[in-house]
Amino acid sequence: MIRIRPVRVEDAEGVIRVLNPLIESGEHTVLDRVLTVDEERCFISNFPDRGVFHIAEQDSDGSIVGLQDVEPFAAYTGAFAHVGTIGTFVDPSGHRQGIGRLLFEATRLAARQKGYEKFFAFVRADNRGALSFYKRIGFDVIGVAKNHAKING
């Protein structure tokens, strides 16, 4: 069974165990350098109050198999206070097992309580799995930013 819960600072090591292999592959994310446990602790500690950050963990051993966060979009103006930027990361061993959907259900409800009405995701055009996931949960592609992210040059 998978349990979804808010992230805690002590989850930092498990979070980077999910993130770093995805970053190292260079195939799924625009994150371009591996993270340290201390960097992730700092990120979690300083996560915005209006943000939502959930992890998916295995009930059997407590290992983290996925994470999803929502941060305020363009916080420099109140005009976008209802919009959050969402990111989803699932360990490849857990792909297509409903972990992303479980994360989204928890995130969506928590985000609604914090005033979010809309999510915006930045997804690489070559990340077909992520594009398919976001479409399945109701997202629409609103555009393609060409020459926007440079991976490995």
N, C-alpha and C positions, 0 to 999 in steps of 0.2 A: 504494500500500500504506500501511496505517496501522501505526505502531509504538507500543506501549504501554510506558511506562517511568516510574520514579519521578520526581517533580517535582524540579527544582533551583531555587535562588534566582534564577539567571539566566533562568528561564522566566517570571518575573513579568509582563513586558510581554505575552508571548503569552497568558498566562492571562487578563489583564484584557481583551485583545482578544476573548476568548470571552465573558467574564462581563458586561462593561459594556453591550454591545448588548442582552443579555437583561434586564439590570436596567433600562435605559432604556425598553424596551418596556412595562414594567409588567405583562406578561402571564404570565410563567412562574415567577417567583421571589418570595420574600418579601424578598429583599435590596432595600433601598429607596433606596440611593444609590450612585452610581458610585464606583469605587475608583481610587486612584492606584497607580502602579507601586511607589512606596515603601511604601504600605500593604500591597500584595500581597507584596513582598519580606519585610516584617516578619512577615506571616502565615505565609509559607513557612518563614522562619527559626525561628519559635517554634512550629511545628507540633508537637503532642504526640509524644513518642517512641513511644508505642503506636499512633499514628495511621498511616494508609496514605493516600498522596496520589499518584495516578498521572495522567499526562497522555497524551493520544493525539496523535501528531504525524504529519504527512505525511512519508513517506520522501523524496519528491521534493524538497521545499524546507524541511523542518523546521518548517513552520508548525503551531502547536497548534490542533487542531480539537475538543478535548474534554478534560474533566477529571473526576475522581471522587475523593472523599476519604471517609475513615472516621475519625471521632474517637470517643474514649471517651464513652459515655452515662453521665451522673450519676456522675462520678468521685468524688463525696463518700462513696461506699460501695463496698465490694468485692462486694456482692450483684449488681451490674450489670457486673462486670468483663468478662463474656463478650458484652456488648451494645455495638454501635457505631452511631453515627448516620452515615448515608451521604447524600452529596449527589452528584448527577450533572449535568453541564452540557455540552451539545454545541452547537457552532455550528450555527445553523439550516440552513446549506448542507449539513451532514452528517447531518441527521435521517433516520431510517429507512434508514441504510446500515450498521448493525451496529456503529457506534462505541461506543455505550453497552454493548452486549453484550461487546465486546472488553475494554473498561475493567473491566467487572464480573468477568470471568473472572480477570484479573490481580489485581484488588483482593480478590476472594474468597479466592484462594490465599494472598496475602500476609497478609490479615487472619487467616486460620486459623492461620498460623504465629505470630501475635501473640496467640493465645488467644481470638479472637472466634468466637462460635457463632451469633450472631443480629445482624441489621441492622435498624435502625429508620430510616425515611425520613419527613421532614415534606414533604408534597406539597400544594400548593394544590388545592382541590377542582375548580377550573376549569381546571386544567392536565391536560387529557385525554391529551396525548401522554406526559407523565411517568407518569400513572397507568397507562396502557397498557403502557409500558416496564417499570415495576416488576412489574406482574402477569405479563408475559411471562417475566420471569426468576425468578418463584416467590414474589413477595411477596403478602401478603394485606392487604386494607384491614381495619384493626382498629377504626376509629372515625373520626368526623368531629368536629373541634373547631370549634364555631360561634363566630363573632365573635372569633376567635383572632388573626388577623393583619389589620391595617388597611393597605391599600394606597391611596395618594392620598386619605387621609382616611377 
